[in-house]
Amino acid sequence: ASMLSAALKGGQAFASANTQRKGVTMASSSHQATHQPNYQPTHQPTHPVHLKSLLLLPMQPIPTKRKARVRPEVGAKVPHDVRQRYVNLFVEEFLKTSVTVQDAFEKALTEEKTVYDRSINKLKYLSVAVNALKRLKNQSTVSVKGGTFQSFPIPFPWKGDAALYESLKEHILSEEVLTENNYPLQHPEQAGCAILYREDHKKGITDSLKRICCRCGATYSVNQMGKHMRKEECNYHSGKGVENKVPGGVETRYSCCEGVVGCPGCQVFQLHVHDAVSLDNFVTTLPKPVTDTACPGVFSVDCEMCYTTLGLELARVTVVNSSLQVVYDTFVKPANEVIDYNTRFSGISEDDIRGSSTSIQDVQETLLSFVSAETILIGHGLEADLCALKLFHGTVVDTSVSFPHRLGLPHKMTLHSLTADYLRRILQESVGGHDSAQDATACMELMLWKVKEEGKTKRW
């Protein structure tokens, strides 16, 4: 009886063909028990259970294992939760090409085990795992002629923009705040050129053929075309210094590898790069015609940049409307030779740019066709995006200003933190880097949330 009960609890079904054999076994066991010395029955069931009724229960399907699990190890070089996360990501990619779920599980576990065996620590594991996942994504992605992204039809303001526009007016940055946050402003003497009032001192070197690497801080030489005079590896930390309280004071460690400040870099690139931006060939958004009484519109903008011989140049731009719909999204071909696509953070690859023929002038022309001087543009640290777009625009709402850091400038909350704190959502977890569409949408959602919360307060 105990054997039958355990089998039923484990989800196992018994075929009716075994009824007689099981019944005989049960009866035999019962007969032997009653003939043991000093045997006393301890309990008589009020409602006897019939064996036949149990054996004829409908068969229950055995639950299918829906998640491939990596076996934890004591004192492992990589935390178990990190390994499990990448197993799950590998499964998602293998499901796109595998015939069965079990096949995808087995392939994912094998892939993860290979990554683990190649790694000496957590940092190396993350690097190898990211590259492996990138390779799997490329294998499962169907290529589209002309690039993955394309421009969308010219958008028009949505009906709901009028009320939102009025609510956002109090968040538009003043000229003083624009200057304080280093937004590009029209140069007083040179038409089409911008001026930044908080120019970084390290970029103000006097020698025009010298550059300072924005990653490791080394000074290197370039020729008249901006190309490196000699190849020199750049050893740097990709993360920022994070202060942690320790007994007796504060300790600063890099977020990328948890190394103390001053330790050798954990990343290596073949060349140095600099993050200067060109401040010429800017265009200005134009005022609406007096006869146009429609709402100027509200849009959110985010850009991704890559490192070229000139510095930072635009590589992708995305525009989202107040309905959270992407209305313009395109890759942009930089005017100068690309040194590093910065894929880990930008999400841009060489294949993306190779498939695009869109220039920054094409982007400017498209934006000016539906963005007027009165249109509200929303973004996070939008000064960098406007510099990359080479666009003068003063009607700006910046989420880094609307949601200020408790310590004030120069400290600013990251978009990742704001999204987690206010929208309860984790942003930019993709191993392929940032997604400008996701970032632009998050900025719009943050301001929609803020307007809604302010509306609740005003009612009282």
C-alpha positions as CSV (number, residue, x, y, z in Angstrom):
1,A,0.0,0.0,0.0
2,S,2.8,2.4,0.8
3,M,4.5,1.7,-2.5
4,L,1.3,2.4,-4.4
5,S,0.7,5.7,-2.4
6,A,4.3,6.9,-3.2
7,A,3.9,6.1,-6.9
8,L,0.6,8.0,-7.1
9,K,2.2,11.1,-5.4
10,G,5.1,11.0,-7.8
11,G,2.7,11.4,-10.8
12,Q,3.2,7.8,-12.1
13,A,0.2,6.1,-13.7
14,F,-0.4,2.4,-13.4
15,A,-1.8,0.5,-16.4
16,S,-5.0,-1.4,-15.8
17,A,-3.2,-4.5,-17.2
18,N,-1.2,-4.6,-14.0
19,T,-4.3,-4.6,-11.8
20,Q,-4.3,-8.3,-11.1
21,R,-0.6,-8.5,-10.4
22,K,-0.6,-5.6,-8.0
23,G,-3.8,-6.9,-6.3
24,V,-2.1,-10.3,-5.7
25,T,1.0,-8.6,-4.4
26,M,-1.0,-6.4,-2.0
27,A,-3.1,-9.3,-0.8
28,S,0.1,-11.4,-0.2
29,S,1.7,-8.6,1.7
30,S,-1.5,-8.2,3.8
31,H,-1.7,-12.0,4.5
32,Q,1.9,-12.1,5.6
33,A,1.5,-9.2,7.9
34,T,-1.6,-10.7,9.7
35,H,0.3,-14.0,10.4
36,Q,3.2,-12.3,12.2
37,P,3.4,-12.9,16.0
38,N,1.6,-10.4,18.2
39,Y,0.2,-8.6,15.2
40,Q,-2.5,-6.0,16.2
41,P,-4.2,-3.9,13.6
42,T,-3.9,-0.3,14.7
43,H,-6.5,1.4,12.5
44,Q,-9.6,0.4,10.7
45,P,-10.6,2.9,8.0
46,T,-14.2,4.1,8.2
47,H,-14.4,4.2,4.4
48,P,-12.4,1.4,2.8
49,V,-10.4,2.3,-0.3
50,H,-10.9,-0.1,-3.2
51,L,-7.7,-1.0,-5.0
52,K,-9.5,-1.3,-8.3
53,S,-10.7,2.3,-8.1
54,L,-7.2,3.5,-7.6
55,L,-5.7,1.6,-10.4
56,L,-8.2,2.8,-12.9
57,L,-7.4,6.5,-12.3
58,P,-6.7,8.4,-15.6
59,M,-3.1,8.6,-16.5
60,Q,-1.4,11.9,-15.5
61,P,1.3,13.3,-17.8
62,I,4.7,13.6,-16.3
63,P,5.6,17.3,-16.0
64,T,8.1,18.4,-18.6
65,K,11.3,20.0,-17.4
66,R,11.0,23.6,-18.6
67,K,14.3,25.1,-17.5
68,A,17.8,23.8,-18.0
69,R,19.6,24.0,-14.7
70,V,23.4,24.1,-14.2
71,R,24.6,22.1,-11.2
72,P,25.9,24.3,-8.4
73,E,29.5,23.8,-7.1
74,V,30.9,24.6,-3.7
75,G,33.6,27.4,-3.9
76,A,33.1,27.9,-7.7
77,K,35.0,30.5,-9.6
78,V,31.7,31.9,-11.0
79,P,28.6,32.4,-8.8
80,H,25.8,29.9,-9.6
81,D,23.2,32.6,-10.3
82,V,25.4,34.2,-12.9
83,R,25.9,30.8,-14.7
84,Q,22.1,30.1,-14.5
85,R,21.3,33.5,-16.1
86,Y,23.5,32.7,-19.1
87,V,22.2,29.2,-19.4
88,N,18.7,30.7,-19.7
89,L,19.9,33.2,-22.3
90,F,21.6,30.4,-24.3
91,V,18.3,28.4,-24.2
92,E,16.4,31.3,-25.7
93,E,18.7,31.4,-28.6
94,F,18.9,27.7,-29.2
95,L,15.1,27.4,-29.1
96,K,15.1,29.4,-32.3
97,T,17.0,26.8,-34.2
98,S,16.4,23.5,-32.3
99,V,13.8,20.9,-33.2
100,T,12.9,20.1,-29.6
101,V,13.0,21.9,-26.3
102,Q,15.2,19.1,-24.8
103,D,17.7,19.6,-27.6
104,A,17.9,23.3,-26.9
105,F,18.5,22.6,-23.2
106,E,21.3,20.2,-23.9
107,K,23.0,22.6,-26.4
108,A,22.7,25.5,-23.9
109,L,24.2,23.4,-21.1
110,T,27.0,22.3,-23.3
111,E,27.7,25.9,-24.5
112,E,27.7,27.2,-20.9
113,K,30.0,24.5,-19.8
114,T,32.5,25.4,-22.6
115,V,32.3,29.0,-21.5
116,Y,32.9,28.1,-17.9
117,D,35.9,25.8,-18.7
118,R,37.5,28.6,-20.7
119,S,37.2,31.1,-17.8
120,I,39.6,31.6,-14.8
121,N,37.3,34.0,-12.9
122,K,34.0,35.7,-13.0
123,L,35.3,38.6,-15.2
124,K,36.7,36.3,-17.8
125,Y,33.5,34.3,-17.7
126,L,31.3,37.3,-18.4
127,S,33.5,38.4,-21.3
128,V,33.5,34.9,-22.9
129,A,29.7,34.5,-22.3
130,V,28.9,37.8,-23.9
131,N,30.8,36.9,-27.0
132,A,29.2,33.5,-27.2
133,L,25.7,34.9,-26.8
134,K,26.5,37.5,-29.5
135,R,27.6,34.8,-31.8
136,L,24.4,32.8,-31.2
137,K,22.2,35.9,-31.8
138,N,24.0,36.5,-35.1
139,Q,23.4,32.9,-36.2
140,S,19.7,33.0,-35.4
141,T,19.0,36.4,-36.8
142,V,17.7,36.6,-40.4
143,S,19.5,39.3,-42.3
144,V,17.5,42.0,-44.0
145,K,18.8,43.6,-47.1
146,G,19.7,47.3,-46.5
147,G,20.2,46.9,-42.7
148,T,18.1,45.9,-39.8
149,F,16.6,49.3,-39.1
150,Q,14.9,51.7,-41.5
151,S,13.5,55.1,-41.4
152,F,9.7,55.5,-40.7
153,P,7.2,57.8,-42.4
154,I,7.3,61.4,-41.1
155,P,5.3,61.5,-37.8
156,F,2.7,64.1,-36.9
157,P,1.8,65.2,-33.3
158,W,-0.7,62.9,-31.7
159,K,-4.0,64.1,-30.4
160,G,-3.0,63.6,-26.8
161,D,0.1,65.7,-27.2
162,A,-1.6,69.0,-26.5
163,A,-2.4,68.2,-22.9
164,L,1.0,66.6,-22.4
165,Y,2.7,69.6,-24.0
166,E,1.1,72.0,-21.5
167,S,2.0,69.8,-18.5
168,L,5.7,69.6,-19.6
169,K,6.2,73.3,-20.1
170,E,7.3,73.7,-16.5
171,H,10.0,71.1,-17.1
172,I,11.6,72.8,-20.1
173,L,15.1,73.8,-19.3
174,S,15.9,77.5,-19.0
175,E,18.9,79.0,-20.9
176,E,20.8,79.1,-17.6
177,V,20.2,75.4,-17.0
178,L,21.1,74.6,-20.6
179,T,24.5,76.3,-20.0
180,E,25.0,74.7,-16.6
181,N,24.4,71.2,-18.1
182,N,26.8,72.0,-21.1
183,Y,24.2,72.0,-23.9
184,P,25.6,73.1,-27.3
185,L,24.7,76.8,-27.9
186,Q,25.1,79.0,-30.9
187,H,28.6,80.5,-31.1
188,P,28.3,84.3,-30.8
189,E,30.7,84.9,-33.7
190,Q,30.8,81.9,-35.9
191,A,27.6,80.9,-37.8
192,G,26.8,77.1,-37.7
193,C,29.3,76.5,-34.9
194,A,28.5,75.5,-31.3
195,I,30.2,76.5,-28.1
196,L,30.3,74.4,-24.9
197,Y,30.7,76.6,-21.8
198,R,32.0,73.7,-19.7
199,E,34.6,72.3,-22.0
200,D,36.7,69.6,-20.3
201,H,40.1,70.9,-19.4
202,K,41.9,67.7,-20.5
203,K,40.7,68.2,-24.0
204,G,42.1,71.7,-24.2
205,I,45.7,70.6,-25.1
206,T,47.6,73.1,-27.1
207,D,49.2,70.7,-29.6
208,S,46.7,70.0,-32.4
209,L,48.4,66.7,-33.1
210,K,48.1,65.4,-29.6
211,R,45.1,63.5,-28.1
212,I,44.3,62.3,-24.6
213,C,42.7,58.8,-24.4
214,C,39.3,59.0,-22.7
215,R,39.7,55.5,-21.4
216,C,43.2,55.3,-19.9
217,G,44.3,58.9,-19.9
218,A,47.4,58.4,-22.0
219,T,48.6,61.1,-24.4
220,Y,49.1,59.9,-28.0
221,S,50.0,61.5,-31.3
222,V,48.0,61.6,-34.6
223,N,48.7,62.9,-38.1
224,Q,46.8,65.6,-40.0
225,M,44.0,63.1,-40.8
226,G,43.6,62.2,-37.1
227,K,45.1,58.7,-37.6
228,H,47.4,57.3,-35.0
229,M,51.1,57.8,-35.6
230,R,51.9,54.4,-34.1
231,K,49.9,51.5,-32.7
232,E,49.7,51.4,-29.0
233,E,47.5,49.2,-26.9
234,C,45.1,50.8,-24.5
235,N,44.8,49.1,-21.1
236,Y,41.8,50.5,-19.2
237,H,38.8,49.9,-16.9
238,S,35.4,50.0,-18.6
239,G,33.6,50.6,-15.3
240,K,33.5,53.7,-13.0
241,G,35.0,54.1,-9.6
242,V,32.4,53.2,-6.9
243,E,33.0,54.3,-3.3
244,N,32.3,51.7,-0.6
245,K,32.4,52.1,3.2
246,V,35.0,49.9,4.9
247,P,36.2,49.8,8.4
248,G,38.2,53.0,9.0
249,G,37.0,54.9,5.9
250,V,36.0,54.7,2.3
251,E,37.4,52.5,-0.4
252,T,37.0,53.1,-4.1
253,R,36.8,50.2,-6.5
254,Y,36.0,49.9,-10.2
255,S,32.6,48.5,-11.0
256,C,33.9,46.4,-13.9
257,C,36.3,44.2,-12.0
258,E,36.1,45.3,-8.4
259,G,39.8,46.2,-8.6
260,V,41.0,49.1,-6.4
261,V,41.7,52.4,-8.0
262,G,45.1,52.5,-9.6
263,C,45.3,48.8,-10.5
264,P,46.1,47.8,-14.1
265,G,43.1,47.9,-16.5
266,C,40.9,44.9,-17.0
267,Q,40.2,45.6,-20.6
268,V,42.6,45.9,-23.6
269,F,41.9,47.6,-27.0
270,Q,44.3,47.8,-29.9
271,L,44.3,51.6,-30.0
272,H,43.6,54.7,-27.9
273,V,40.4,56.7,-28.5
274,H,39.2,60.1,-27.6
275,D,35.7,61.5,-27.0
276,A,35.9,65.0,-28.5
277,V,33.0,66.1,-30.7
278,S,33.1,68.3,-33.7
279,L,31.4,71.7,-33.0
280,D,30.9,72.8,-36.6
281,N,28.2,72.2,-39.3
282,F,25.3,72.6,-36.8
283,V,21.7,73.3,-37.9
284,T,19.0,75.0,-36.0
285,T,15.3,74.0,-35.6
286,L,13.0,76.7,-37.1
287,P,10.0,78.3,-35.5
288,K,6.5,77.2,-36.6
289,P,4.7,79.3,-39.1
290,V,2.3,81.8,-37.5
291,T,-0.6,80.2,-39.3
292,D,0.1,76.8,-37.8
293,T,-1.9,76.5,-34.6
294,A,-1.5,72.7,-34.1
295,C,0.5,71.3,-31.2
296,P,4.2,71.4,-31.9
297,G,4.6,67.8,-30.7
298,V,6.4,65.9,-28.0
299,F,9.1,63.4,-28.9
300,S,11.8,61.5,-27.1
301,V,15.3,61.1,-28.6
302,D,18.3,58.9,-28.0
303,C,21.5,58.4,-30.0
304,E,24.3,56.0,-30.0
305,M,27.9,57.0,-30.9
306,C,31.1,55.3,-32.0
307,Y,34.8,56.3,-31.8
308,T,36.3,57.6,-35.0
309,T,39.5,59.4,-35.9
310,L,37.6,62.7,-35.3
311,G,36.3,61.6,-31.9
312,L,32.7,60.6,-31.1
313,E,30.3,60.5,-34.1
314,L,26.7,59.6,-34.5
315,A,26.0,56.0,-35.4
316,R,22.3,55.5,-34.6
317,V,19.3,57.8,-33.8
318,T,15.8,56.8,-32.5
319,V,12.8,59.1,-32.0
320,V,9.8,57.9,-30.0
321,N,6.4,59.7,-29.7
322,S,4.2,60.2,-26.7
323,S,2.3,57.0,-27.5
324,L,5.7,55.1,-27.1
325,Q,5.8,54.3,-30.8
326,V,9.1,54.5,-32.7
327,V,8.6,57.1,-35.4
328,Y,12.2,57.4,-36.7
329,D,15.1,54.9,-36.3
330,T,18.1,54.6,-38.5
331,F,21.8,53.7,-38.5
332,V,24.1,56.5,-39.6
333,K,27.4,56.1,-41.5
334,P,30.1,58.3,-39.8
335,A,32.0,60.7,-42.0
336,N,35.4,59.6,-40.7
337,E,37.1,56.2,-40.2
338,V,35.8,54.2,-37.3
339,I,38.3,53.1,-34.7
340,D,35.9,51.3,-32.2
341,Y,32.2,50.7,-32.6
342,N,32.1,50.4,-28.8
343,T,29.6,47.5,-29.3
344,R,29.6,46.6,-25.6
345,F,27.9,49.8,-24.7
346,S,26.5,51.2,-28.0
347,G,25.0,48.0,-29.4
348,I,26.4,49.0,-32.8
349,S,28.4,46.6,-34.9
350,E,30.4,46.9,-38.1
351,D,27.7,45.1,-40.0
352,D,25.1,47.6,-38.9
353,I,27.1,50.6,-40.2
354,R,28.2,48.8,-43.4
355,G,24.5,48.3,-44.3
356,S,23.7,52.0,-43.9
357,S,24.1,54.8,-46.4
358,T,22.4,57.4,-44.2
359,S,24.6,60.5,-43.5
360,I,24.2,62.9,-40.6
361,Q,23.0,65.5,-43.1
362,D,20.2,63.1,-44.1
363,V,19.2,62.7,-40.4
364,Q,19.2,66.5,-39.9
365,E,17.0,67.0,-42.9
366,T,14.5,64.4,-41.6
367,L,14.4,65.8,-38.1
368,L,13.9,69.4,-39.3
369,S,10.9,68.2,-41.3
370,F,8.8,67.4,-38.2
371,V,10.7,69.1,-35.3
372,S,10.2,72.8,-34.9
373,A,11.8,75.2,-32.5
374,E,8.7,74.8,-30.2
375,T,8.7,71.0,-30.3
376,I,9.5,69.4,-26.9
377,L,12.4,67.0,-27.1
378,I,12.9,64.6,-24.1
379,G,16.1,62.7,-23.4
380,H,18.5,61.7,-20.7
381,G,21.6,63.9,-20.8
382,L,20.3,65.2,-24.1
383,E,23.3,67.5,-24.5
384,A,25.4,64.6,-25.8
385,D,22.7,63.6,-28.2
386,L,22.3,67.1,-29.6
387,C,26.0,67.4,-30.1
388,A,26.1,64.1,-32.0
389,L,23.1,65.3,-34.1
390,K,24.8,68.7,-34.6
391,L,21.5,70.3,-33.7
392,F,20.6,73.6,-31.9
393,H,17.4,73.1,-30.0
394,G,16.3,75.0,-26.9
395,T,12.9,73.4,-26.0
396,V,14.3,70.5,-24.0
397,V,13.2,68.3,-21.1
398,D,16.0,66.4,-19.6
399,T,15.2,63.5,-17.3
400,S,18.6,63.8,-15.5
401,V,17.4,67.3,-14.5
402,S,13.8,66.5,-13.8
403,F,14.9,63.7,-11.5
404,P,18.0,65.3,-9.9
405,H,20.6,63.5,-7.9
406,R,20.4,64.1,-4.1
407,L,24.0,65.5,-4.1
408,G,23.3,67.9,-7.0
409,L,25.6,68.6,-9.9
410,P,27.9,67.3,-11.2
411,H,26.3,64.1,-9.9
412,K,23.4,62.7,-12.1
413,M,21.2,59.7,-11.8
414,T,21.7,57.1,-14.5
415,L,18.8,56.2,-16.7
416,H,19.1,52.6,-15.5
417,S,18.6,53.8,-11.9
418,L,15.7,56.0,-12.7
419,T,13.9,53.3,-14.6
420,A,14.4,50.8,-11.7
421,D,13.3,53.3,-9.1
422,Y,10.3,54.9,-10.7
423,L,9.1,52.4,-13.4
424,R,10.1,49.3,-11.5
425,R,11.8,47.9,-14.5
426,I,15.4,46.9,-15.3
427,L,16.8,48.6,-18.3
428,Q,19.7,47.8,-20.7
429,E,20.3,44.2,-19.6
430,S,21.0,43.1,-23.2
431,V,24.5,41.8,-23.7
432,G,24.5,43.4,-27.1
433,G,24.8,46.9,-25.5
434,H,22.4,49.8,-25.2
435,D,19.2,49.9,-27.3
436,S,18.5,53.5,-28.3
437,A,14.8,52.6,-28.9
438,Q,14.5,51.2,-25.3
439,D,16.3,54.2,-23.9
440,A,14.1,56.8,-25.7
441,T,11.0,54.9,-24.6
442,A,12.2,54.9,-21.0
443,C,12.7,58.7,-21.1
444,M,9.2,59.2,-22.4
445,E,7.7,56.9,-19.8
446,L,9.5,58.6,-17.0
447,M,8.1,62.0,-17.9
448,L,4.6,60.5,-18.5
449,W,4.9,59.1,-15.0
450,K,6.1,62.4,-13.5
451,V,3.2,64.4,-15.1
452,K,0.7,61.8,-13.8
453,E,2.1,62.0,-10.3
454,E,2.1,65.8,-10.4
455,G,-1.5,65.8,-11.6
456,K,-2.5,63.8,-8.4
457,T,-0.9,66.5,-6.2
458,K,-2.5,69.4,-8.0
459,R,-6.0,67.9,-7.5
460,W,-5.6,68.5,-3.7
